[in-house]
Amino acid sequence: MSSPRIGLVGVGLMGHGIALNIARKGFALTVLEHPGNQPLDALLALGVTTVNTVADLAAQSDMLILCVTGSPQVEAVLLGSDGSSGALAALKPGTVVIDCSTALPNSTEKIAQAVVAAGGEFLDAPMTRTPKEAAEGRLNLLVGGEAAVLEKCLPVLRCFAENITHTGATGTGHRMKLLHNYVSLGAVALIAEAAACAQLGNVAPQVFVDVLAKGGGGGVALERLRPFLIDQDPSGLRFFMGNALKDMGYYVAMAGETGAVEGIADAVRDTFARAVAEEGAESLVPELVRVLQRGAPK
């Protein structure tokens, strides 16, 4: 794995930054052509190549990185769907599959077994932080899987990750990601609801932000919402409302399977479900404030 040939599926908001940093470090990278990709011009200029099928991508890769929406997409890429063959059918012995998506842990564990049965190795390595850090090569990775597999993949992972945490066995990376996103999205939803109440109660946005920042409401969630609260600029958190709803649905499912209390999580999920219904799945999460400023649904 000193100079692996790398394949990447999912050149979206996060995947584009991953690809850019891998290519800049001189690794041989091929990406899957897909309508959901961000523009590939900068990648092609760095020598990145493209293929049209996941089977072709798998056949030439020593390391296959997935950065797709969720478990259905991961399963379709690896196992195939609608009669098409997936990547596992063409996987070379010893290829490492690295799933950087946010996925259901139970699905992850089944996928990992299928990868091993096909002669490969598997890591679940979901990300935290935003597209900005992805472009800067400063993501956080939460990695589940065998320590020895992680060790040999570190030169590639360090191209785009600032912090890499080995969370334990296969599936724990995705479990930790759902825990992280629940806390993160829950904090954002709480502040958004408070901001809406402040607006309806004639508390100025700047006063609201300043007081929280100097007290118990300060932190990452407030800072990501600050541009929207002050200037109606949602770019402080470039995360789609539909993805927030998906992640909260995954968390609630995981909590239910483990028998954990999920009352607050249910409320956060329902809040994002309302936002998706009113603003659309591709609205950005800070726009939740505007939804909640309309008051309680009739």
Stockholm file with secondary structure:
# STOCKHOLM 1.0

chainA/1-298         MSSPRIGLVGVGLMGHGIALNIARKGFALTVLEHPGNQPLDALLALGVTTVNTVADLAAQSDMLILCVTGSPQVEAVLLGSDGSSGALAALKPGTVVIDCSTALPNSTEKIAQAVVAAGGEFLDAPMTRTPKEAAEGRLNLLVGGEAAVLEKCLPVLRCFAENITHTGATGTGHRMKLLHNYVSLGAVALIAEAAACAQLGNVAPQVFVDVLAKGGGGGVALERLRPFLIDQDPSGLRFFMGNALKDMGYYVAMAGETGAVEGIADAVRDTFARAVAEEGAESLVPELVRVLQRGAPK
#=GR chainA/1-298 SS CCSCEEEEECCSHHHHHHHHHHHHTTCEEEEECCTTSCCCHHHHHTTCEEESCHHHHHHTCSEEEECCSSHHHHHHHHHCCTTCCCGGGGCCTTCEEEECSCCCHHHHHHHHHHHHHTTCEEEECCEESCHHHHHHTCEEEEEESCHHHHHHHHHHHHHHEEEEEEEESTTHHHHHHHHHHHHHHHHHHHHHHHHHHHHHTTCCHHHHHHHHHTTTTCSHHHHHHHHHHHHCCGGGSCCBHHHHHHHHHHHHHHHHHHTCCCHHHHHHHHHHHHHHHHHCTTSBGGGHHHHHTTCSCC
#=GC SS_cons         CCSCEEEEECCSHHHHHHHHHHHHTTCEEEEECCTTSCCCHHHHHTTCEEESCHHHHHHTCSEEEECCSSHHHHHHHHHCCTTCCCGGGGCCTTCEEEECSCCCHHHHHHHHHHHHHTTCEEEECCEESCHHHHHHTCEEEEEESCHHHHHHHHHHHHHHEEEEEEEESTTHHHHHHHHHHHHHHHHHHHHHHHHHHHHHTTCCHHHHHHHHHTTTTCSHHHHHHHHHHHHCCGGGSCCBHHHHHHHHHHHHHHHHHHTCCCHHHHHHHHHHHHHHHHHCTTSBGGGHHHHHTTCSCC
//
